[in-house]
Amino acid sequence: MQRHWTLAAVLMLAASACTGSTTSPPSTAQSANVASTTTTLPTAAAAPGPESSDPSLPDPMDVAEQGWGTIAGFNRRDLDESDLASIDSRLRSVMGTIIEGISYTGLEPDEGGALVIGLSMSPAVFLQGDPFLAPGLAGSLAAPFANVEDVTVEGAAAYRVFLGDSWWYFWASNTHLYAMIGSEPETETALAATIAGANDPYRWQSGDCLWFGTGQDTAMPFAPFGRSHLVKCAGPHTHEVIYASTTGYGPEDDYPGEAFSTEVERSCGLAFRDYVGVDWSDSKATAVRYLPDLTEWDEGDRYIACVAELSDPTGGATRLTGTLEGLGEASLIERSAGDCHIATLNADPVDCSLTHTAQFIGYLEDATPPGTPYPGSAELFEREQPACDALVEEFSIVLEKDGARISAHVVPPSVVEWEDDLRRYRCFAFAVDAEGRRLEVSGSFDGEWAIVRFSADDLTAEALSSRVADHF
């Protein structure tokens, strides 16, 4: 329930947040697109398109329309503007930030009954496949969240809320968000038919290439599904799928927890080293590791995927025209104590006089004997964090100023490095506010440094943790 509340708050915040935030949706999500046989919502001015040589990001209107599968027991029909007026007004606040495109349809039961209004929605890219999207949106519309009811429809987790004079049922697939609006029991029956007839989304495969835009505009889905961002590898792209598989666990197996995360990290790490030629810890090529969380596991998801990108120093990915395969030592970062990084740790350093978020302090090593089993990243982090704290305190002249403090962060060796008997830890420092959010600063921590943007009055500070895919 706590995560439900959290996402509901995020959804409501995103609907009104300024677009300058480093954690805001990409620029392509700032306008809304609606597909309907009779009416559309007003849209904001379209953002400038990519360079002519680059692929176009998919039209959210087309993506939403493609979400419809077979809906047995119902006939689809056109809708009048009067059917949609109250729906449009409720959804307007989240259009363009949470929902990018909507396809409406009228659903008439074959055996007679009240009309159901069906919505197939294309969420913002970074929310596609997020298991908390449906309850979060329901909660943001219900206000308060306690009005949302958890229900099981066609064996899937769904959510409903009574708004105005209608029931709204929500369900999210790995690529789309659906809503059915109307009277009982027709609305729940329509959602059951929609779930049963939904198109099975394509799961990314090894060798696929993807285009998600570049730099800070890069956003990727919560889960590795969908065809809308697939492009030819011979042309421009931002990501390369280097490993994809299903787990060896059966449908009745309990979620394996940390052991599963380590297993996927190992598979992904080995695939990255075989593909790029070096370990990802000090490479400008990085990896996004995909695996189901507990909620997805309970829904039956058993996917694994590893997607490589070349880090942009300002965050996100860079445009690729070749391939990351065999890049090898050309991708390595030569780290030196005092190096500053703008937004990602796996990119070339910048002059510390420029606005940045992180500073590399140095390497640490421990004397754990060769052959010792990998204890897990959490244990390694706790083991070496005190040494990183001490190194940061020794390096820094002023540890606190203007309500901010310098915080140490240790990056342990990956499971692949550990099993190769490499015991090197990387120690970084950030300036953070009282809530632990990273601040943008200028200057070096071993001299004069200043806050450029402070989270108390500016949304450009970045949360230390991310609940989307893991980056390495």
LOVO-711741 format. One record per residue (C-alpha): residue in three letters; x, y, z. Coordinates in steps of 0.5 Angstrom, whole numbers, plus 500, padded with zeros to 3 digits. Layout:
N
ALA,X,Y,Z $
...
***
This chain:
472
MET,500,500,500 $
GLN,506,505,501 $
ARG,508,504,494 $
HIS,501,505,492 $
TRP,501,512,496 $
THR,508,514,493 $
LEU,506,513,486 $
ALA,500,517,487 $
ALA,504,523,490 $
VAL,509,522,484 $
LEU,503,522,479 $
MET,500,528,482 $
LEU,506,532,482 $
ALA,508,530,475 $
ALA,502,533,473 $
SER,504,540,475 $
ALA,512,539,476 $
CYS,516,544,472 $
THR,519,541,466 $
GLY,526,544,468 $
SER,526,538,473 $
THR,532,533,471 $
THR,527,527,473 $
SER,521,530,469 $
PRO,519,526,463 $
PRO,522,527,456 $
SER,520,533,452 $
THR,516,528,447 $
ALA,512,527,453 $
GLN,510,534,454 $
SER,504,534,449 $
ALA,498,529,449 $
ASN,495,525,443 $
VAL,488,522,443 $
ALA,486,517,438 $
SER,478,517,437 $
THR,473,516,432 $
THR,469,523,434 $
THR,473,527,438 $
THR,480,529,441 $
LEU,483,533,447 $
PRO,487,539,445 $
THR,494,538,445 $
ALA,500,542,447 $
ALA,505,545,441 $
ALA,509,539,439 $
ALA,516,539,441 $
PRO,522,540,435 $
GLY,523,533,432 $
PRO,530,529,432 $
GLU,535,530,426 $
SER,532,528,420 $
SER,537,522,420 $
ASP,535,520,426 $
PRO,529,515,427 $
SER,522,518,430 $
LEU,520,517,436 $
PRO,513,513,436 $
ASP,507,517,435 $
PRO,503,516,442 $
MET,496,516,439 $
ASP,498,510,434 $
VAL,501,506,440 $
ALA,495,507,444 $
GLU,491,505,438 $
GLN,495,499,437 $
GLY,493,496,444 $
TRP,487,494,442 $
GLY,486,486,442 $
THR,480,482,441 $
ILE,474,484,446 $
ALA,470,478,446 $
GLY,462,479,447 $
PHE,462,486,445 $
ASN,461,490,439 $
ARG,466,496,438 $
ARG,462,503,436 $
ASP,464,510,435 $
LEU,463,515,441 $
ASP,459,522,441 $
GLU,463,528,444 $
SER,458,528,450 $
ASP,460,521,452 $
LEU,467,523,453 $
ALA,466,530,456 $
SER,467,528,463 $
ILE,472,523,462 $
ASP,476,528,458 $
SER,476,533,464 $
ARG,478,528,469 $
LEU,484,526,465 $
ARG,486,533,463 $
SER,491,534,469 $
VAL,495,528,467 $
MET,495,528,460 $
GLY,502,529,457 $
THR,506,527,463 $
ILE,503,521,465 $
ILE,499,519,459 $
GLU,501,521,452 $
GLY,496,518,448 $
ILE,489,515,448 $
SER,484,511,444 $
TYR,477,511,446 $
THR,472,506,444 $
GLY,465,504,445 $
LEU,463,497,448 $
GLU,456,494,447 $
PRO,455,488,450 $
ASP,453,482,445 $
GLU,447,480,450 $
GLY,445,487,451 $
GLY,446,492,457 $
ALA,449,498,458 $
LEU,455,501,454 $
VAL,462,501,457 $
ILE,467,506,455 $
GLY,474,503,453 $
LEU,480,507,454 $
SER,487,504,451 $
MET,492,509,453 $
SER,500,509,452 $
PRO,503,511,458 $
ALA,510,516,458 $
VAL,515,511,456 $
PHE,519,511,463 $
LEU,512,508,466 $
GLN,510,503,461 $
GLY,510,496,464 $
ASP,510,499,471 $
PRO,506,495,476 $
PHE,504,501,480 $
LEU,502,505,474 $
ALA,494,503,475 $
PRO,493,503,482 $
GLY,497,510,482 $
LEU,493,513,477 $
ALA,487,511,480 $
GLY,489,514,487 $
SER,491,520,483 $
LEU,484,521,480 $
ALA,480,518,486 $
ALA,483,523,492 $
PRO,483,520,497 $
PHE,487,514,495 $
ALA,483,510,500 $
ASN,477,510,495 $
VAL,481,505,491 $
GLU,479,498,491 $
ASP,483,492,489 $
VAL,480,487,485 $
THR,482,481,481 $
VAL,479,481,474 $
GLU,481,475,469 $
GLY,486,473,474 $
ALA,490,479,474 $
ALA,491,485,479 $
ALA,486,491,477 $
TYR,483,497,481 $
ARG,477,501,481 $
VAL,474,507,483 $
PHE,467,510,483 $
LEU,467,517,480 $
GLY,461,521,478 $
ASP,456,516,477 $
SER,460,511,474 $
TRP,465,505,476 $
TRP,472,506,473 $
TYR,476,500,472 $
PHE,484,500,471 $
TRP,489,495,469 $
ALA,496,495,466 $
SER,499,490,461 $
ASN,507,491,460 $
THR,506,496,455 $
HIS,499,499,456 $
LEU,494,502,461 $
TYR,487,500,460 $
ALA,481,503,463 $
MET,473,501,463 $
ILE,468,506,465 $
GLY,461,505,466 $
SER,456,501,470 $
GLU,456,494,473 $
PRO,457,489,471 $
GLU,458,491,464 $
THR,464,494,466 $
GLU,468,489,470 $
THR,466,484,464 $
ALA,469,489,459 $
LEU,475,489,462 $
ALA,475,481,463 $
ALA,474,481,456 $
THR,480,486,454 $
ILE,485,482,459 $
ALA,483,476,456 $
GLY,484,478,449 $
ALA,490,483,450 $
ASN,496,482,445 $
ASP,501,479,447 $
PRO,507,484,448 $
TYR,513,483,444 $
ARG,519,482,449 $
TRP,526,484,447 $
GLN,531,479,444 $
SER,538,479,444 $
GLY,541,483,438 $
ASP,535,488,438 $
CYS,537,495,437 $
LEU,532,501,440 $
TRP,531,508,440 $
PHE,529,512,446 $
GLY,532,519,444 $
THR,539,522,447 $
GLY,542,526,453 $
GLN,537,528,458 $
ASP,531,526,454 $
THR,533,519,454 $
ALA,527,515,458 $
MET,526,507,458 $
PRO,520,503,460 $
PHE,520,499,467 $
ALA,520,492,463 $
PRO,523,490,456 $
PHE,517,490,452 $
GLY,514,493,446 $
ARG,516,494,439 $
SER,514,501,438 $
HIS,522,503,439 $
LEU,525,498,435 $
VAL,530,500,430 $
LYS,535,497,425 $
CYS,541,496,428 $
ALA,545,499,422 $
GLY,542,506,423 $
PRO,542,510,429 $
HIS,540,508,435 $
THR,541,509,443 $
HIS,541,502,446 $
GLU,543,495,444 $
VAL,540,488,447 $
ILE,546,484,449 $
TYR,542,479,453 $
ALA,535,476,454 $
SER,532,470,457 $
THR,527,467,461 $
THR,528,465,468 $
GLY,529,457,470 $
TYR,523,458,475 $
GLY,517,455,474 $
PRO,510,459,475 $
GLU,509,456,482 $
ASP,516,458,485 $
ASP,516,463,490 $
TYR,520,470,489 $
PRO,527,468,490 $
GLY,529,475,492 $
GLU,537,477,493 $
ALA,539,471,490 $
PHE,535,472,484 $
SER,538,479,483 $
THR,545,476,484 $
GLU,544,471,479 $
VAL,541,476,474 $
GLU,547,481,475 $
ARG,552,475,474 $
SER,549,473,467 $
CYS,548,481,465 $
GLY,555,482,467 $
LEU,558,476,463 $
ALA,554,478,457 $
PHE,557,485,457 $
ARG,564,483,458 $
ASP,563,478,452 $
TYR,560,484,448 $
VAL,563,490,450 $
GLY,570,487,452 $
VAL,571,490,459 $
ASP,567,490,465 $
TRP,562,495,466 $
SER,564,498,472 $
ASP,569,503,469 $
SER,566,503,462 $
LYS,563,509,459 $
ALA,558,503,456 $
THR,554,502,461 $
ALA,548,497,462 $
VAL,541,497,464 $
ARG,539,490,468 $
TYR,532,488,467 $
LEU,528,483,472 $
PRO,521,482,475 $
ASP,520,485,481 $
LEU,515,482,487 $
THR,509,484,484 $
GLU,511,483,477 $
TRP,513,476,479 $
ASP,506,474,482 $
GLU,503,476,476 $
GLY,507,471,472 $
ASP,513,475,469 $
ARG,519,471,468 $
TYR,524,475,464 $
ILE,531,477,464 $
ALA,534,482,459 $
CYS,541,486,459 $
VAL,541,493,455 $
ALA,547,497,453 $
GLU,548,504,452 $
LEU,554,509,451 $
SER,553,514,457 $
ASP,552,521,455 $
PRO,556,526,461 $
THR,549,530,462 $
GLY,545,523,463 $
GLY,542,518,459 $
ALA,544,515,452 $
THR,548,518,446 $
ARG,546,517,439 $
LEU,550,510,436 $
THR,551,509,429 $
GLY,556,503,430 $
THR,556,498,435 $
LEU,558,497,442 $
GLU,560,490,440 $
GLY,568,490,441 $
LEU,569,497,444 $
GLY,574,494,449 $
GLU,579,499,452 $
ALA,577,505,448 $
SER,571,505,452 $
LEU,574,505,459 $
ILE,574,511,464 $
GLU,581,513,467 $
ARG,579,515,473 $
SER,583,520,478 $
ALA,582,523,485 $
GLY,578,529,484 $
ASP,575,528,477 $
CYS,568,531,477 $
HIS,562,528,473 $
ILE,556,532,471 $
ALA,550,527,472 $
THR,553,520,471 $
LEU,559,516,474 $
ASN,560,512,468 $
ALA,562,518,463 $
ASP,568,522,462 $
PRO,570,527,467 $
VAL,569,535,466 $
ASP,572,541,469 $
CYS,570,542,476 $
SER,568,549,475 $
LEU,562,547,471 $
THR,556,545,474 $
HIS,556,537,476 $
THR,553,532,481 $
ALA,559,528,483 $
GLN,566,527,485 $
PHE,571,521,484 $
ILE,575,521,491 $
GLY,579,514,490 $
TYR,579,507,490 $
LEU,579,502,496 $
GLU,581,495,496 $
ASP,580,489,501 $
ALA,584,483,503 $
THR,578,478,502 $
PRO,582,471,500 $
PRO,581,469,493 $
GLY,575,464,492 $
THR,571,467,497 $
PRO,564,467,495 $
TYR,560,473,493 $
PRO,557,476,499 $
GLY,552,480,495 $
SER,552,488,494 $
ALA,549,490,500 $
GLU,554,487,504 $
LEU,560,489,500 $
PHE,557,496,501 $
GLU,556,496,508 $
ARG,563,493,509 $
GLU,567,498,505 $
GLN,562,505,506 $
PRO,566,507,513 $
ALA,573,507,509 $
CYS,569,511,503 $
ASP,567,516,509 $
ALA,574,517,512 $
LEU,577,518,505 $
VAL,571,523,503 $
GLU,573,527,510 $
GLU,580,527,509 $
PHE,579,529,502 $
SER,574,535,503 $
ILE,576,541,506 $
VAL,569,544,508 $
LEU,564,538,509 $
GLU,557,542,511 $
LYS,555,549,508 $
ASP,548,553,507 $
GLY,544,547,509 $
ALA,548,542,505 $
ARG,553,536,507 $
ILE,558,532,503 $
SER,556,525,503 $
ALA,560,519,501 $
HIS,558,513,496 $
VAL,562,507,495 $
VAL,561,503,489 $
PRO,563,495,490 $
PRO,566,491,485 $
SER,561,487,481 $
VAL,559,480,482 $
VAL,563,478,475 $
GLU,569,482,478 $
TRP,569,479,485 $
GLU,569,472,482 $
ASP,575,474,478 $
ASP,578,476,485 $
LEU,578,483,483 $
ARG,577,487,490 $
ARG,577,494,488 $
TYR,571,499,490 $
ARG,570,506,487 $
CYS,569,512,492 $
PHE,565,518,490 $
ALA,562,524,494 $
PHE,556,528,493 $
ALA,553,534,496 $
VAL,546,532,499 $
ASP,540,536,502 $
ALA,537,534,509 $
GLU,533,529,505 $
GLY,539,526,502 $
ARG,538,528,495 $
ARG,543,530,490 $
LEU,545,537,489 $
GLU,548,540,483 $
VAL,554,544,485 $
SER,561,547,482 $
GLY,568,547,485 $
SER,572,541,488 $
PHE,570,539,495 $
ASP,578,539,496 $
GLY,577,547,495 $
GLU,572,552,494 $
TRP,565,549,492 $
ALA,558,552,492 $
ILE,551,550,491 $
VAL,548,551,484 $
ARG,541,548,485 $
PHE,538,547,492 $
SER,532,542,492 $
ALA,528,546,497 $
ASP,527,551,492 $
ASP,528,548,485 $
LEU,526,541,483 $
THR,533,540,479 $
ALA,536,536,485 $
GLU,536,528,484 $
ALA,534,523,488 $
LEU,539,518,490 $
SER,535,512,489 $
SER,531,510,483 $
ARG,525,505,482 $
VAL,526,504,475 $
ALA,531,499,472 $
ASP,538,499,475 $
HIS,544,502,472 $
PHE,551,500,473 $
***
